[in-house]
Amino acid sequence: MNYPGSLVRIASFTTARARTKLVSTMHLIGEKYIIYCDTDSLVFPYSRMSILEHAGIIGEKLG
């Protein structure tokens, strides 16, 4: 069943969750190491990659 505005609510929740994840990842990497950030990506030195691997954010699995 469709409710007026339901798709907007779902899209808003998804966007908010993604932004929260992006900001928490920025804090984990260290804000001073962030070279560039957009709504869906981070650019940082490769030397900081091990932090994300250790935290289980990136690895061999997809998703």
C-alpha positions as CSV (number, residue, x, y, z in Angstrom):
1,M,0.0,0.0,0.0
2,N,1.3,3.5,-0.8
3,Y,1.0,6.3,1.7
4,P,1.6,9.9,0.6
5,G,5.2,10.8,1.3
6,S,6.3,7.3,2.3
7,L,9.0,7.3,-0.4
8,V,10.3,10.6,0.8
9,R,10.6,9.2,4.3
10,I,12.5,6.2,3.2
11,A,14.9,8.3,1.0
12,S,15.4,10.7,3.9
13,F,16.2,7.9,6.4
14,T,18.6,6.2,3.9
15,T,20.4,9.5,3.3
16,A,20.6,10.3,7.0
17,R,22.0,6.9,7.8
18,A,24.6,7.2,5.0
19,R,25.8,10.6,6.3
20,T,26.0,9.3,9.8
21,K,28.2,6.4,8.6
22,L,30.4,8.8,6.5
23,V,30.9,11.1,9.5
24,S,31.8,8.3,11.9
25,T,34.2,6.9,9.4
26,M,35.8,10.4,9.1
27,H,36.3,10.5,12.8
28,L,37.8,7.0,12.8
29,I,40.3,7.9,10.1
30,G,41.1,11.2,11.8
31,E,39.7,14.4,10.5
32,K,43.1,15.9,9.8
33,Y,43.8,13.1,7.3
34,I,40.7,13.7,5.1
35,I,41.8,15.1,1.8
36,Y,38.4,15.3,0.2
37,C,34.9,14.3,1.2
38,D,31.7,14.3,-0.8
39,T,28.2,12.9,-0.1
40,D,29.3,9.3,-1.0
41,S,33.1,9.2,-0.8
42,L,36.2,9.9,1.2
43,V,39.7,10.5,0.0
44,F,42.5,9.9,2.5
45,P,46.1,8.6,2.5
46,Y,46.4,4.9,1.9
47,S,48.4,4.7,5.1
48,R,45.2,5.1,7.1
49,M,43.5,2.1,5.3
50,S,44.5,-0.3,7.9
51,I,42.4,1.5,10.5
52,L,39.3,0.7,8.4
53,E,40.4,-2.9,7.8
54,H,40.9,-3.4,11.5
55,A,37.5,-1.9,12.3
56,G,35.8,-4.3,9.8
57,I,34.5,-1.4,7.6
58,I,36.4,-2.7,4.6
59,G,37.7,-6.0,3.6
60,E,37.2,-9.0,1.3
61,K,33.4,-9.1,1.5
62,L,31.0,-6.9,-0.4
63,G,28.3,-4.9,1.2
